């Protein structure tokens, strides 16, 4: 046995319903009638098909601690947070400056939300709270992945959580489908870098445990999508500060 999970009980979560997805997508409509609607339709499709947001929110305490979202893309999680009535501070960072500009425009009406352009391999922002690392690791080589996990762990406050979704190197059909989709996303220009390394679950868990985190078992978080998505929840022991 190599420790790679072959199955598991999927998290009981669902994508946003059509109305919720459409309301958020409206923020991404172009200002001009002839402008590109790519982000609008992408947002509707993503929120309406991927159980990521519901699954992560089930494990993100509503305790007032701020959220750092690494590799935030268009910042959809910030919109879902506010739609669900969560008011904790949010900082989303991404290496893609064009996506960050679009996130800033679409999120301009969201209170206590910021977006900055930053490579996750650069020094991370000062932060103490919860951290999200969603569908990012496979775009880094193995050594930078583990270094990022150590840096991220240092920014999780006592009582805070790291919520990490990633594909894993399982060698099955979902693994193969994910690798093809990730490469296509790079080839068409949606992602600015190619996929580099699909993580080994034992290395992930051991690295986080060595950084002082309490790590829960990996759970599938792919819903009805064909992708090999797994959720890892790691918590810093201690008591959360009042927010």
Residue pairs with C-beta under 8 A, 6 or more apart in sequence:
2 202
3 200
3 201
3 202
4 168
4 169
4 170
4 171
4 200
4 201
4 202
5 168
5 170
5 201
5 218
5 230
6 170
6 172
7 220
8 217
8 218
8 219
8 220
8 230
9 219
9 220
10 219
10 220
10 221
10 222
10 223
11 51
11 55
11 58
11 219
11 220
11 221
11 231
13 51
13 54
13 55
13 58
13 221
13 223
14 51
14 54
14 223
15 21
15 47
15 48
15 49
15 50
15 51
15 53
15 54
15 223
16 24
16 47
16 48
16 53
16 54
16 80
17 48
18 48
20 47
20 83
21 43
21 44
21 47
21 48
22 44
23 83
24 43
24 47
24 76
24 79
24 80
24 83
25 40
25 41
25 43
25 44
25 47
26 40
27 43
27 79
27 106
27 107
27 109
28 39
28 40
28 42
28 43
28 74
28 102
28 106
29 37
29 40
30 36
30 37
30 40
39 74
39 102
39 106
42 74
43 74
43 76
46 76
47 53
47 76
47 80
49 223
49 224
49 225
50 223
50 225
51 221
51 222
51 223
52 134
52 135
52 165
52 221
52 229
53 76
53 77
53 80
55 165
55 221
55 231
56 77
56 132
56 134
56 163
56 165
56 231
57 80
57 81
57 84
57 86
59 161
59 163
59 231
59 233
60 67
60 86
60 130
60 132
60 161
60 163
61 130
61 159
61 160
61 161
61 240
62 86
62 88
63 88
63 159
63 240
63 243
64 87
64 88
64 240
64 242
64 243
65 88
65 128
65 129
65 130
65 157
65 159
65 160
65 240
65 241
65 243
66 88
66 89
66 90
66 91
66 127
66 128
66 129
66 130
66 243
67 77
67 81
67 88
67 89
67 90
67 91
67 129
67 130
67 131
67 132
68 91
68 93
68 124
68 125
68 127
68 129
68 130
68 131
68 132
68 155
69 75
69 77
69 78
69 90
69 91
69 92
69 93
69 131
69 132
69 134
70 93
70 120
70 124
70 131
70 132
70 133
70 136
70 148
70 152
71 93
71 94
71 95
71 120
71 133
71 134
71 135
71 136
71 139
72 78
72 92
72 93
72 94
72 103
72 115
72 132
73 94
73 96
73 99
73 103
74 99
74 102
74 103
74 106
75 92
75 103
75 106
75 107
75 113
75 115
77 90
77 92
77 132
77 134
78 90
78 92
78 103
78 107
78 110
78 113
78 115
79 106
79 107
79 110
81 88
81 90
82 110
82 111
82 113
87 111
87 112
88 112
88 129
88 130
88 243
89 112
89 113
89 129
90 110
90 112
90 113
90 114
91 113
91 114
91 115
91 116
91 125
91 127
92 100
92 103
92 113
92 114
92 115
92 116
93 100
93 115
93 116
93 117
93 118
93 120
93 125
94 100
94 103
94 115
94 117
94 118
95 117
95 118
95 119
95 120
95 192
95 193
96 117
96 192
97 117
100 115
100 116
100 117
103 115
104 115
107 113
107 115
116 125
118 124
118 125
120 136
120 140
120 148
121 140
121 144
121 147
121 148
124 151
124 152
124 155
125 155
126 155
127 155
128 155
128 156
128 157
128 160
129 155
129 156
129 157
129 160
130 156
130 157
130 160
130 161
130 162
130 163
131 152
131 155
131 156
131 160
131 161
131 162
131 163
132 162
132 163
132 164
133 148
133 152
133 162
133 163
133 164
133 165
133 166
134 163
134 164
134 165
135 165
135 166
135 167
135 229
136 166
137 145
137 148
137 164
137 166
137 197
137 199
138 166
138 167
138 182
138 195
138 196
138 197
138 198
138 199
139 182
139 191
139 193
139 194
139 195
139 196
140 148
140 196
140 197
141 196
141 197
142 197
142 199
142 203
145 197
145 199
146 203
146 207
149 204
149 207
149 208
149 211
150 207
150 211
152 162
153 162
153 208
153 211
153 212
153 213
153 234
153 236
154 211
156 162
156 213
156 234
156 235
156 236
157 236
157 238
157 240
157 241
158 236
158 237
158 238
158 239
158 240
158 241
159 235
159 236
159 238
159 239
159 240
159 241
160 235
160 236
160 240
161 233
161 234
161 235
161 236
162 208
162 213
162 232
162 233
162 234
162 235
163 231
163 232
163 233
164 204
164 231
164 232
164 233
164 234
165 221
165 229
165 230
165 231
165 232
166 199
166 204
166 229
166 230
166 232
167 175
167 178
167 179
167 182
167 198
167 199
167 227
167 228
167 229
167 230
168 175
168 198
168 199
168 200
168 201
168 218
168 228
168 230
169 175
169 198
169 199
169 200
170 228
172 228
174 222
174 226
174 227
174 228
175 198
175 228
177 226
177 227
177 228
178 198
178 227
178 228
178 229
179 195
179 198
181 227
182 191
182 194
182 195
183 194
183 195
185 191
186 192
186 193
186 194
186 195
201 218
201 230
201 232
204 232
205 215
205 218
205 232
208 215
208 232
208 234
209 215
212 236
212 237
213 234
213 235
213 236
214 234
214 235
214 236
214 237
215 232
215 233
215 234
216 232
216 233
216 234
216 235
218 230
218 231
218 232
219 230
219 231
220 229
220 230
220 231
221 229
221 230
221 231
222 228
222 229
